[in-house]
Amino acid sequence: MITSFNPNLVELYGLHSFLSDLFNPIQLLTHMFLHGGLGHIFSNMIGLIVFGPMLERYWGPRRFTFFYFFCGLGAALLFSGVNYYEVSAVYEAVRDYRANPTPDGFSAFITEHAGVYYDNLSQFIDSYQAQPTNPDYVQGSLKIVNKLFGQQVDQPMVGASGAIFGVLMAFGLLFPNTELLLLFPPIPIKAKYFVILYGAFELYSGVYQQSGDNVAHFAHIGGMLFAYILVKYWNSQRKTFY
């Protein structure tokens, strides 16, 4: 989850973009211990309580602990990589606009990179287009562009969801035919199908992320991906050993 909950702790220990001045490598792990409220931490811990114990009994506490943090780190790395790609594109647009601020350029920047604010800025955009050389509008547009970029690059990601999705993936791989009872709708489903459907939903939501969606879907995907890799590796080692 991307959040501004408890800003003092989040500024220090939430995971920031590689392009942010607030980034610190320790955040790749510390972000897992921060959450965006009671509902966020409750949903994550329910997942850990439901699926974690069977994995811990299967692997033992030490291997399970390693697995959990491995998935959390993997989630952070994939999320950060995708974030770097997305924010780099915004940074290029910011740099281009700083070099040549024009009403059309400002309107295009807002439309492409901050569309959710377009309606609120429509009056400013109209006034700027009517007076394209007015220094107040030129400087005002630069301040707005810089502020919007700062909001994106400094927005932190917190939560253990990546590790929890890794736990879910491992459960589906190791206990694929275990039946789970969904709450909505209240029907049974085998773990392997549940993991496939949930993973597909997260991938779709990450690629086609809706405006206002503050869920870090690629962190979830990263946790599942790293879990898949590690479980398959451990299983291959067991086969080789035996």
C-alpha positions as CSV (number, residue, x, y, z in Angstrom):
1,M,0.0,0.0,0.0
2,I,1.2,3.5,-0.8
3,T,0.3,5.8,2.0
4,S,1.1,8.9,4.0
5,F,0.0,7.3,7.4
6,N,2.2,8.4,10.3
7,P,4.4,10.6,8.2
8,N,7.4,10.8,10.5
9,L,8.0,7.0,10.5
10,V,7.0,6.6,6.9
11,E,9.5,9.3,5.8
12,L,12.3,7.4,7.5
13,Y,11.3,3.8,7.0
14,G,8.7,3.6,4.2
15,L,10.1,2.5,0.8
16,H,10.7,5.6,-1.4
17,S,11.6,5.7,-5.1
18,F,15.2,5.3,-6.0
19,L,14.9,8.8,-7.5
20,S,13.8,10.3,-4.2
21,D,16.2,12.1,-1.9
22,L,14.4,10.3,0.9
23,F,15.4,6.8,-0.3
24,N,17.6,4.7,2.0
25,P,18.5,1.1,1.2
26,I,17.3,0.0,4.6
27,Q,13.8,0.9,3.5
28,L,13.8,-2.3,1.3
29,L,13.2,-4.2,4.5
30,T,11.8,-1.7,7.0
31,H,8.8,-0.9,4.9
32,M,7.4,-4.3,5.8
33,F,6.9,-3.3,9.4
34,L,4.8,-0.2,8.6
35,H,1.2,-0.2,7.5
36,G,-1.4,2.3,6.4
37,G,-3.8,1.7,9.3
38,L,-5.4,-1.0,11.4
39,G,-7.4,-2.4,8.4
40,H,-4.2,-2.8,6.4
41,I,-2.2,-4.6,9.1
42,F,-5.2,-6.7,10.0
43,S,-5.7,-8.0,6.5
44,N,-2.0,-8.9,6.2
45,M,-1.8,-10.6,9.5
46,I,-4.9,-12.7,8.8
47,G,-3.2,-13.9,5.6
48,L,-0.1,-14.8,7.6
49,I,-2.1,-16.6,10.3
50,V,-4.1,-18.6,7.9
51,F,-1.4,-19.7,5.5
52,G,1.8,-19.3,7.4
53,P,1.6,-22.1,10.1
54,M,1.5,-25.0,7.5
55,L,4.5,-23.6,5.7
56,E,6.4,-23.1,9.0
57,R,5.7,-26.7,10.0
58,Y,6.7,-28.0,6.5
59,W,10.0,-26.0,6.4
60,G,10.8,-25.2,10.0
61,P,11.0,-21.8,11.6
62,R,14.4,-20.8,10.2
63,R,13.6,-21.6,6.6
64,F,10.2,-20.0,6.8
65,T,11.6,-16.8,8.3
66,F,14.2,-16.7,5.4
67,F,11.4,-17.3,2.9
68,Y,9.2,-14.6,4.3
69,F,11.9,-11.9,4.2
70,F,13.1,-13.1,0.8
71,C,9.7,-12.5,-0.6
72,G,9.3,-9.2,1.1
73,L,12.6,-8.0,-0.4
74,G,11.7,-9.4,-3.8
75,A,8.4,-7.5,-3.7
76,A,10.3,-4.3,-2.8
77,L,12.8,-4.8,-5.7
78,L,10.1,-5.4,-8.4
79,F,8.0,-2.5,-7.1
80,S,11.0,-0.2,-7.1
81,G,12.0,-1.3,-10.6
82,V,8.6,-0.6,-12.0
83,N,8.3,2.6,-10.0
84,Y,11.7,3.7,-11.4
85,Y,10.6,3.1,-14.9
86,E,7.3,5.0,-14.4
87,V,8.9,8.0,-12.5
88,S,11.8,8.3,-14.9
89,A,9.3,8.9,-17.7
90,V,7.6,11.7,-15.6
91,Y,11.0,13.1,-14.8
92,E,11.9,13.4,-18.5
93,A,8.6,15.2,-19.0
94,V,9.3,17.6,-16.1
95,R,12.8,18.3,-17.4
96,D,11.4,19.1,-20.9
97,Y,8.8,21.4,-19.5
98,R,11.3,23.2,-17.3
99,A,13.4,23.9,-20.4
100,N,10.4,25.2,-22.4
101,P,7.3,26.1,-20.4
102,T,4.3,26.8,-22.5
103,P,0.5,26.6,-22.0
104,D,0.2,23.7,-24.4
105,G,3.1,21.9,-22.8
106,F,1.6,22.4,-19.3
107,S,-1.8,21.1,-20.4
108,A,-0.2,18.1,-22.0
109,F,1.9,17.3,-18.9
110,I,-1.2,17.5,-16.7
111,T,-3.3,15.4,-19.0
112,E,-0.6,12.6,-19.4
113,H,1.0,12.5,-15.9
114,A,-1.6,14.1,-13.5
115,G,-5.0,13.7,-15.1
116,V,-6.7,13.4,-11.8
117,Y,-5.9,17.1,-11.2
118,Y,-7.0,18.4,-14.6
119,D,-10.4,19.6,-13.6
120,N,-9.1,21.4,-10.6
121,L,-6.4,23.1,-12.7
122,S,-8.7,23.8,-15.7
123,Q,-9.2,27.5,-14.8
124,F,-5.5,28.0,-14.4
125,I,-4.9,26.3,-17.7
126,D,-7.4,28.5,-19.5
127,S,-5.9,31.7,-17.9
128,Y,-2.4,30.5,-18.9
129,Q,-3.4,29.9,-22.5
130,A,-5.0,33.4,-22.6
131,Q,-1.8,35.0,-21.3
132,P,1.1,32.6,-22.4
133,T,3.9,35.1,-21.6
134,N,2.6,36.3,-18.2
135,P,5.5,35.5,-15.8
136,D,3.1,34.8,-13.0
137,Y,1.5,32.0,-15.0
138,V,4.8,30.7,-16.2
139,Q,6.3,30.5,-12.7
140,G,3.0,29.2,-11.3
141,S,3.0,26.4,-13.8
142,L,6.6,25.5,-13.0
143,K,5.7,25.3,-9.3
144,I,2.7,23.1,-10.0
145,V,4.8,20.7,-12.2
146,N,7.6,20.5,-9.6
147,K,5.1,19.9,-6.8
148,L,3.2,17.1,-8.7
149,F,6.5,15.4,-9.5
150,G,7.6,15.7,-5.9
151,Q,4.4,14.1,-4.8
152,Q,5.0,11.1,-7.1
153,V,8.7,10.6,-6.4
154,D,8.4,11.0,-2.6
155,Q,5.3,8.9,-2.2
156,P,6.3,5.9,0.0
157,M,5.2,2.3,-0.1
158,V,4.6,0.4,3.2
159,G,3.2,-2.9,4.3
160,A,4.1,-6.6,4.3
161,S,1.7,-7.5,1.5
162,G,4.5,-8.6,-0.8
163,A,5.7,-11.2,1.7
164,I,2.1,-12.3,2.4
165,F,1.5,-12.9,-1.3
166,G,4.7,-14.9,-1.3
167,V,3.3,-17.0,1.5
168,L,0.1,-17.4,-0.5
169,M,2.0,-18.5,-3.6
170,A,4.1,-21.1,-1.6
171,F,0.9,-22.5,0.0
172,G,-0.6,-22.9,-3.5
173,L,2.5,-24.6,-4.8
174,L,3.0,-27.0,-1.8
175,F,-0.6,-27.7,-1.0
176,P,-2.4,-27.2,-4.3
177,N,-5.4,-29.3,-3.6
178,T,-6.2,-27.9,-0.2
179,E,-9.7,-26.5,-0.4
180,L,-10.2,-22.9,0.8
181,L,-13.6,-21.4,1.7
182,L,-14.0,-18.0,0.2
183,L,-16.0,-15.4,2.1
184,F,-17.4,-13.6,-1.0
185,P,-18.8,-15.7,-2.5
186,P,-18.9,-18.4,0.1
187,I,-17.8,-21.3,-2.1
188,P,-14.9,-23.7,-1.8
189,I,-11.9,-23.4,-4.2
190,K,-8.7,-25.3,-4.4
191,A,-5.6,-23.4,-3.3
192,K,-3.9,-23.7,-6.7
193,Y,-6.9,-22.1,-8.5
194,F,-7.2,-19.4,-5.8
195,V,-3.5,-18.4,-6.3
196,I,-3.9,-18.4,-10.1
197,L,-6.9,-16.1,-10.0
198,Y,-5.5,-13.8,-7.4
199,G,-2.2,-13.5,-9.3
200,A,-4.0,-12.8,-12.6
201,F,-6.1,-10.1,-10.8
202,E,-3.0,-8.4,-9.4
203,L,-1.2,-8.5,-12.7
204,Y,-4.3,-6.9,-14.5
205,S,-4.7,-4.3,-11.7
206,G,-1.0,-3.4,-11.9
207,V,-0.9,-3.0,-15.7
208,Y,-4.2,-1.2,-15.9
209,Q,-4.1,0.6,-12.6
210,Q,-7.0,2.9,-12.1
211,S,-6.7,6.5,-11.0
212,G,-6.9,6.8,-7.2
213,D,-5.8,3.2,-6.7
214,N,-3.1,3.3,-4.0
215,V,-2.4,-0.4,-3.9
216,A,1.1,-1.5,-4.8
217,H,0.1,-4.3,-7.1
218,F,3.6,-4.9,-8.5
219,A,4.8,-5.5,-4.9
220,H,2.2,-8.3,-4.6
221,I,3.3,-9.7,-7.9
222,G,7.0,-9.4,-6.9
223,G,6.3,-11.4,-3.7
224,M,4.6,-14.1,-5.6
225,L,7.3,-14.3,-8.3
226,F,10.1,-14.6,-5.8
227,A,8.2,-17.2,-3.8
228,Y,7.7,-19.2,-7.0
229,I,11.4,-19.1,-7.8
230,L,12.5,-20.0,-4.3
231,V,10.0,-22.8,-3.8
232,K,10.9,-24.3,-7.2
233,Y,14.6,-24.1,-6.3
234,W,14.2,-25.7,-2.9
235,N,12.1,-28.5,-4.4
236,S,14.8,-29.1,-7.1
237,Q,17.4,-29.3,-4.4
238,R,15.3,-31.9,-2.5
239,K,15.0,-34.0,-5.6
240,T,18.7,-33.8,-6.3
241,F,19.6,-34.7,-2.7
242,Y,17.3,-37.8,-2.7
